[in-house]
Amino acid sequence: MTDAVSITRDLVRCPSVTPADAGALGVLENLLKTAGFDVHRVTFSEPGTADIDNLYARIGSAAPHITFAGHTDVVPPGDESAWTVGAFSGEVKNGYLYGRGAVDMKGGIACSVAAVLQYLKDHNGKSKGSISFLITGDEEDVSINGTVKLLQWCAERGERFDHCVLGEPSNVEVLGDMIKVGRRGSQSGTLIVDGVQGHVAYPHRASNPVPDISRLIVALSDEPLDHGSAQFQASNLEFTSVDVGNSASNVIPGQARAKFNIRYNDNHTQESLRQLVDERLVKACGNRIRAHIEWMPSNSNVFVTKPGPFTDLAVAAIEEVTGRKPELSTSGGTSDARFISSYCPVIEFGLVGQTMHQIDERAPVADLEKLTKVYRGILDRYFA
């Protein structure tokens, strides 16, 4: 069966918890090969990480070239006994298709495949330009051996993309309320304050880093990094843990560490952001506190796809099917769109994300059918 519900069901029944593929890419490979796609399965490796299987499929050789991207890997199901139906059953109940990945994001992939197969059937198996699929298996984990390397592999083969639709669950409340056209960057670090260990009864012989790290946390958190930009909300720095590694109540610790993450907008680059925070830390330390930041490597850069003909045709397709004009948003966390944006303009539009990563993750059958119509509408307008 090549309808979205059947494809989603078949994908959900593959327990592809990262890094396992569990047959998910094989489901897509069989469908796309039958439709005439040139399909490649590519495995990438990196020392210290799991090997990841990926899929690239293309039909057509002319421009324009639109690609649909996504990931078939899913997060663990959690307590499977707490699910209404089996976490990997793909069962339809009361108008919902249940299963881990139904929303994030096997349902979105299924809808794009169903739409493309319908489009090709109505055009004698051919496209006016080119259509492809970029599907990975490690988006839910470290994102090292997936989309970023698959894109590099495609570039080395001479593949060029004009536009991309990523089927992540972009909608907040109802289908059609939001398109993601950009994402803030993400940068993590650890604030380290050095003191001098000692006995609590003799504080003059020690230097307690706990009050100092508290002051620095407040100083770095209180001053805004910026006030937002034309298409992004304000950047924010959030401390997520504080640790002194001390199990004794009568010992002043020698060091205190606090982890933090910054979600930043297009007022900054990674380099300028780090410099700004480092300068603020030096100012807050004065001549007494000894502190520094260990910055973590990051591949989550800020990007935005500005409004234009591509976003306009997507909005028109969504409005035609759902009756809603979607907001063009840059909110939320990161996705593989951050990698794709270096190769072509990319938008994210998929299902409603309310149940993703939850017990009883589920997608309304009606939404799967509507999303398929939206993707078909995008294709019709794109090649018109």
N, C-alpha and C positions, 0 to 999 in steps of 0.2 A: 504493500500500500504506500502511496506517495503523498497522502494528505498529511497535514502538520500534526494531527493528533496521533496518527499511527507512527510517524517518524519519532515524535517525542517519546511515545511509549517504548519503542524499540531502543532508543538511546538510554532512557531511564533504567531499563532492565539490565544495562551494563553497569556494574558497580565500579565505576571508574574514579575511585578516590585517588587523588594525586599521590604517587606518580603512575598508578595503574591505568592502563587503557581499557582493559576488560572487554575488548571487542567494539567499543564505541566508534572508533575511526573506521572499523570495518563496515559498520552499518552505512556510514556515509560513502565510503569507497564504492560499495556495491551499487548504491543508488546513482552515484555520479558517473561511474563507468558505463552503466546501462544507458544513461542519457547522452553519452558521447563525449564526456569530459576526459581530458588527459590528466590522469591522477598520479600523484607522487606521494609516497610515504617516506618521510625523512626522519631519522633518529639522530638526536644531538646529545653530546656528552660533555661533561665538565668534571674535573677531579673533585671529589667530595660531594657530588650531587648525583641524583638518580638520572639514568638515561630517560629521555622523553621522546615518544613517538609523535610526529606531527603529520599533517596532511595539507597538500596544496593541489588544487584542481582547477583547471582552466578550460574553457571552451571559447573558440573564436581567436582571431589573431589581429583584428583591427581595433582601432580606437573608436570611441572612447572605451576605457576599461574600468569597470566597477567591480570591486571585490567585497565579499561579505566575510567578516571575520568573527571568530568566536573561540570558545574553549569547551572541550567535552569533559574535562576533569571537574570533580566536585569535592566539596568538603565532606568529612565523615558524617554519617547520619546521626551520631549520638546514640541515645538509648532507643534501640529499635523497638523495644516492647512498648514504648510510649507512643508510637505511631498508630494512627487510626487504621491504616493498611500498611503493607510491607514497604519499607523505605525505598526498595528498588523494584516494586511491583509494577509501576506505571498504570495502576488501576484507576479507572474513571468511576467516580462516585459523586452523586448529587451535583453533577455538572462540573466537577473539578477533576483534573488529572493529577494524581498524587505521586510524589517521589522526589528523592534527592536529585537536584539539578533540573527539575521541571521548570523552575523560574530562572535559575542561575546555573547555566544558561542554555541547557539543551533544548528548551522550548523555543528560544529565539533562533537557534541554529536550524531546528526543524522547520520553522516557519519560513526562513530564508530559502532553504532547500526546496520546500514545497512550492514556493512562489516562483523560483527559477525554473523548476520542472514544468510548471503550468505555462510559464511564458514561452519556454522552448517548444512545448507541444503545440501552442497556438501559432508558432512561427516556423513550423516545419523543421523543428530541431536545430534551428540556427538563431544566432543573435546578430543584430545590426553591428554590434561592436564586440567586446569581450566581457565575459563574466567569469569570476573566479571565486574560490573559497580559500581562506587562510584559517586553518583550524589547529589549535595547539592543545597540549595536555598538561600544562603546568602553570596556568594562570593563578590558581588558588594557592600556590606555594611560592617558591623563590623566583619564578619567572626568569630563569636563566637559560634553559634549554628549549624554550618555546618560541613565542612570536618574534622576539628580538633576533634570534638566530635564523628563523624561517624567513624573515624579511631580508636578512643579509644573503641567504642562500638564493632567494628569488632575484635579488639585485645582481648577483654574480652570474645568473643565467640570462640576464638582460630583460627581466620582467619589469614592466613599468605600470604603476597604478595611477589612474586619474582621480578616483574617489573611492572612499570606503564607508561601508555601513557596518558598525559593530553592534551585534544584537544583545548587548548587556541589558539587564532590567533597569531601564532608565526612568520609567514612570513612577510617580510617588503614590498617588491615590487611585487613579483610573487610567486606563489605556488612552493615550493621546494627550496627557497633561504636560509632558516634558521630553525634550530632546537634549541630550548632553552634547555641547559643542566645544567643550574644553574641560580641563582639569587643573587644579592647583598642583604645584610640585610638592614633594614630600622630602624632608630632610631630618634625620635623627642624629642625636648626639648625647654625650654623657658629660655632665658638669662634675668636675672632680675638685674637691677642696682638701688641701693637705693641712693637717694639724700636727700635734705632738702627743703621743699616747702617754697616759699617766694615771695615777691613782686619784679617785674623786676627792679624797681627803686632802690632797695636796695640789689643788688646781693651778697654783702659781708655777709648778714645775711642768705643766702640760699646756697645750693649746687646743681647745675644744673646737673641732670643725663644724659641730652641729648647729650652733647659733649662726655661724658664718654662712653655711650653705642655706639656712633659712632666709637670711637677709638677701642673699644673691638670687634665690628663687623668686622672691617678691620683686626684686629690682628688675629681673629679666622678664617677668610676667606682666608687670604693671604698665610698662611703657609700650604703646602700640608699635608694631613694626611698620605699619602704613595704615591708610584709611580706605583701602580698596582701590579699584581701578574701573575703567569703563565697563569691563565685562566680568570682573571678579569681585567677590567679597573680600574683606580685609584679611590679611595673613594673620595666623594665630600660632602662638607658641604655647604648648601644653606640657607641663611636667607630668610624668606618668609613674615614677617610682623614686623613692629615696631610701638609701641603704648605707649603713655604716659597718656591716659585717661584725657586729658586736653582740655576743650572747651574755656578757657579764654586766651587771648593773653597777658595779663599783669601779669600772674602768672607763676612762675618757678615751674614745677612739682616736686613732691616728689619722683617719681619712674618712670622708663622707662623699658619696656619689649619688647623683640624681640624673635619671634618664628623662629625656624630653623628645618631642617631635614637633616640627614646624610644618604647617601646610601654608605654602606661600603662593602669591599671585605673580602677575607679570610685571610688577614693579621691581622684581629681583631676579637674579640668576643664582645658581648654587653658590658661586664664588662671592658675589656681592652680599648675599645673605649671611654667609659665614663671617665675612669681614665685619658686617654691621654688628652681629651678636658678639663677636670677639671684642670689638671696640667697647661695647656697652659693659661687657664683663670687666675689662680693665678699669673702666671708670668706676664701677661699683666696688671693686676690690680696694681701690685706693692704694696706699703704701703698706697696708698691713696684711690683708687676706691673701693667701697664696692659693690660686685657683687657675684652672685651665679647662678647655673643652676638648674632648676626643670626638671628632666628627666621624660618623659612619658613612661608608660609601652609599651612594644613592643613584638609581637609574630612573627616578621619578621626577622628570622635569615638567615645568609648567608649559601648557600649550593651549591654543584656542583656534577654532575654525570660525573665521569671521562670516557674518551673514552675507549671502550672495545667491547666485542661481541654484547652487546645489542645496543649500538649506531651504531655499524657497520651494523647490520641487518636493522636498521631503515634507515640509509643512503642508503643502497642498494635498499630498497623498494621505497624510494623517487626518487632515480636516475632512476630506471627502469620506473616509471610512468611519471615523469616530464622531464627527461633528464638533470636534474640539480643536482650537488653535493652540498648539503646544508652546510652552515657554522654552526659549533657548537659554539653557542653564549651564553654568560651570561649577555647580555645587558637587559635593560628595567626595569620595576617596579617589584612589587611583584605579586604572584599568590598563589593558594592553593598548588602548588608544594612544597612550603616551609614546609608544614605540612607533606605531603606524603613522603618527603625525609628522614624522621626519621624512616620510615617503610620499604622502599625499594628504589632502584634506580628509578628515574623518569625522563622522557624527556617530553618536550612540543612541539607538532607539530599539527597545525591546519590550518585555512584559512589565507588569507592575511588580515592584520589588518587595512588597510587604512581607512575604513569607520566606524569602531566600535565607538560607542557612538555618532555618528553624525546623523544629519538629513539625511534621505534617506540611512540609513545603508542597505547594500545589498551585496549579495554574488553571484558571477558568477555561473550559473548552471554547467558550464563546470568544475569549481573548486570543486564543491560538488561531482561531479562524479569522478574526479581524486583523491580527498582525500579519498573517499571510497575505491578506488583501492589501494591507499598507505596503508591504514589500513589493507586491506585484504592481501597485500604483507607482511606486518609485521607479521600477524598471521601465514601465510604459512611458513615463515622462522623461526618463534619462535618455532613452534611445529614440525619442520622438524627433 
